[in-house]
């Protein structure tokens, strides 16, 4: 009788009469089941948080790697964008007048108003305000004229080769009664121009009285 047939003839209510081989088999199965349950309760449950943390760290490292890989793949594009930004920034800097060019720019702003047919009541440059690598020069201006002339003035300011912005614009009638109207208005405005001040750093480095290399002794 083979082992399978022995299992079929067993009386489950009297395991003491089972053959020794069969009893050994079931004892081994029970031992394996108990060992698996003990391993799950004592080992797996304790080590599971460590495994979950390791899996989370692995996922985070994968995300970092993919992000860095994508940046590396776009490095040439970033370099091109940086070069374009540098060219644009350089072009904007060239629109900022130097210290010696500011007086001529003030004259250009004033002449723009006169060329538009406006009557200049006030043209008052204020103190420069340092903004880091550039200085801001506000100019309080009061002009008298018509809406059309004001439009020509704004267009002329925009056409200047240097950067000039207009702020705090206020337009109101110049007089009262029959003289007041759209052709007799007053515009109060603050024009701001900007000066590049990096060139002053070189001037400060060359102190008065200090001889430069190559000067005669």
Secondary structure in CASP SS format (residue, H / E / C, confidence):
PFRMAT SS
TARGET T0000
AUTHOR 0000-0000-0000
METHOD secondary structure of the structure
MODEL  1
X C 1.00
X C 1.00
X H 1.00
X H 1.00
X H 1.00
X H 1.00
X H 1.00
X H 1.00
X C 1.00
X C 1.00
X C 1.00
X C 1.00
X C 1.00
X C 1.00
X H 1.00
X H 1.00
X H 1.00
X C 1.00
X C 1.00
X H 1.00
X H 1.00
X H 1.00
X H 1.00
X H 1.00
X H 1.00
X H 1.00
X H 1.00
X H 1.00
X H 1.00
X H 1.00
X H 1.00
X H 1.00
X H 1.00
X H 1.00
X H 1.00
X H 1.00
X H 1.00
X H 1.00
X H 1.00
X H 1.00
X H 1.00
X H 1.00
X H 1.00
X H 1.00
X H 1.00
X H 1.00
X H 1.00
X H 1.00
X H 1.00
X H 1.00
X H 1.00
X H 1.00
X H 1.00
X H 1.00
X H 1.00
X H 1.00
X H 1.00
X H 1.00
X H 1.00
X H 1.00
X H 1.00
X H 1.00
X H 1.00
X H 1.00
X H 1.00
X H 1.00
X H 1.00
X H 1.00
X H 1.00
X H 1.00
X H 1.00
X H 1.00
X H 1.00
X C 1.00
X H 1.00
X H 1.00
X H 1.00
X H 1.00
X H 1.00
X H 1.00
X H 1.00
X H 1.00
X H 1.00
X H 1.00
X H 1.00
X H 1.00
X H 1.00
X H 1.00
X H 1.00
X H 1.00
X H 1.00
X H 1.00
X H 1.00
X H 1.00
X C 1.00
X C 1.00
X E 1.00
X C 1.00
X H 1.00
X H 1.00
X H 1.00
X H 1.00
X H 1.00
X H 1.00
X H 1.00
X H 1.00
X H 1.00
X H 1.00
X H 1.00
X H 1.00
X H 1.00
X H 1.00
X H 1.00
X H 1.00
X H 1.00
X C 1.00
X C 1.00
X C 1.00
X E 1.00
X E 1.00
X E 1.00
X E 1.00
X E 1.00
X E 1.00
X E 1.00
X E 1.00
X E 1.00
X E 1.00
X E 1.00
X E 1.00
X C 1.00
X C 1.00
X C 1.00
X E 1.00
X E 1.00
X E 1.00
X E 1.00
X E 1.00
X E 1.00
X E 1.00
X E 1.00
X E 1.00
X E 1.00
X E 1.00
X E 1.00
X C 1.00
X H 1.00
X H 1.00
X H 1.00
X H 1.00
X H 1.00
X H 1.00
X H 1.00
X H 1.00
X H 1.00
X H 1.00
X H 1.00
X H 1.00
X C 1.00
X C 1.00
X C 1.00
X C 1.00
X C 1.00
X E 1.00
X E 1.00
X E 1.00
X E 1.00
X E 1.00
X E 1.00
X E 1.00
X E 1.00
X E 1.00
X E 1.00
X C 1.00
X C 1.00
X C 1.00
X H 1.00
X H 1.00
X H 1.00
X C 1.00
X E 1.00
X C 1.00
X C 1.00
X E 1.00
X E 1.00
X E 1.00
X E 1.00
X E 1.00
X E 1.00
X E 1.00
X E 1.00
X E 1.00
X E 1.00
X E 1.00
X E 1.00
X E 1.00
X C 1.00
X C 1.00
X H 1.00
X H 1.00
X H 1.00
X H 1.00
X H 1.00
X H 1.00
X H 1.00
X C 1.00
X C 1.00
X C 1.00
X C 1.00
X C 1.00
X C 1.00
X C 1.00
X C 1.00
X C 1.00
X C 1.00
X C 1.00
X C 1.00
END
